[in-house]
Amino acid sequence: MFKILLYPISAIYGLIVSIRNFLYDYKIFQSNEFEIPVISIGNITVGGTGKTPHTEYLVELLRKQFRVTTISRGYKRKTKGYQEVQTDSTATAVGDEPLQIKTKFSEVQVVVDEKRVHAIRKIQQQETDQLPDVILLDDAFQHRSVTPGINILLIDFNRPIDKDSLLPVGRLRESKWQMRRANVIIYTKCPQEISPITRRIIMKEVYLRPYQTLFFTTMVYQPLTPVFPGEAIETPKLASDKVGVLLVTGIANPEHLQKYISNFTENITVLKYPDHHNFNASNIQQIEQKFAGMETAHKIVITTEKDSMRLKDLDLSPTLKAHLFYIPLKIKFLDSEGKNFDDKIVTYVRENKSNRELHKRKNRKVN
C-alpha cells in the first residue's frame, strides 16, 4: 500500500530527470569538453555497483604510463568545495572512497569537489609538468556538465535494471534508456562463469548499440588486512582457522561480503549501518559490546575497506584495534575480456594525450 503512494512522486521525479536530460541532449544546457582525456565511471542506480574497485582498476592500469587524477564529490564529507586529498586526510574531510584511493595510490592526484567542471578548470591551472594525462570522474554518469571521452556505466548483475523502477519506488536514478549515453557497459558482481545464453539475454536487455561494448566482471576478495597493522593480533586465515566474526558494514549491499565470509565460518554476528555511515561514539560502544559478548575464544571484527577509512579516525579501544580487519576487493574481467578493455582505455588516453600535445606545439609555433 505504501509503495503505491510513491508512484506519483516517482512519476514527477522521472519527468524532472527527463526534462533535464532533454535540455542537455539538445544543448540548451551546456556540457563542457576538455583537452585532457576524461573517463567517467558511474551507474544508473543508487547503491553499490562496485564503482570504487573499478576506479582503482583504472588507476592501476593507467598510472604506470600516464599521470592520473581522480575527481569525486567526496560523498558525505563535512567540507565543501575543491580539496586535494592527502594521505593523512580524514574521511570526514574528504570522503571515504577518495581517501581509500589516495591511501592505495599515494602518487596519484585525488581531488574532491561537488562541481566537477570547477575542479577540472582548477586542475588545468597547475604547472605544465603537473598536469594530468587523464582524469577519472568517479560516480559521474548523471553529472552531464562534463562530456567524457569514455563513459563507463556499471550495472549490478544481481539487480537487473530492466525489472527496476525510478526513485523512490525503485532504485533507478534515471530511465534505463539513458544507457545509450554509455560507451562501455560493465555488468559487475557476476558469478565466476556466465553461460552464452545468459550473455545473449543481457545483450538483448541492454539493447547494445554499435558504438557500445559490453563487459562482465566479478569481485575477487583479497586476504584479510589489519586496519591497525602495528597493533593487530596475528592475522588469522579464514580458510583454516576456526574464528568467530563480527561483521561491521556501512555499505549499500553487504550481503555479498557476508555470503563470502559464510564460506569459512557459521559463527557470524552482523552489524549493518547505512551506506557511508559516519560512525560515532555510540556506534563504537555498540560494536565493542557486541564483540565482547561473542562467546568464542578466537574472534575478530571484519569490515570493508571503505568502512575502515572512517573507523580508523575514531577513538577505538586497544582490544578493538587489535582485532579489527578489512577485506580488500579487486575486480576481474571474465573470459579474458580484460585485455580488450585495457587496450580500449589505454588507446583512448594515448591518442588524446598525443593530440593535445600536438595541438599545443602547433599553437606555440603560431604564436
SULBELBEL-V672880 format. One record per helix or strand of 3 or more residues. SS is the DSSP state (hx for helix, st for strand). FROM is the first residue (numbers start at 1). TO is the last residue. If there is no record, write none. Layout:
[[SS FROM TO] [SS FROM TO]]
This chain:
[[hx 2 25] [st 37 43] [hx 51 62] [st 68 72] [hx 91 94] [hx 96 104] [st 109 112] [hx 116 124] [hx 128 130] [st 134 138] [st 150 156] [hx 161 163] [hx 176 181] [st 184 188] [hx 196 206] [st 213 226] [hx 229 231] [st 244 249] [hx 255 261] [st 268 272] [hx 281 292] [st 299 304] [hx 305 311] [hx 318 323] [st 324 333] [hx 334 336] [hx 338 366]]
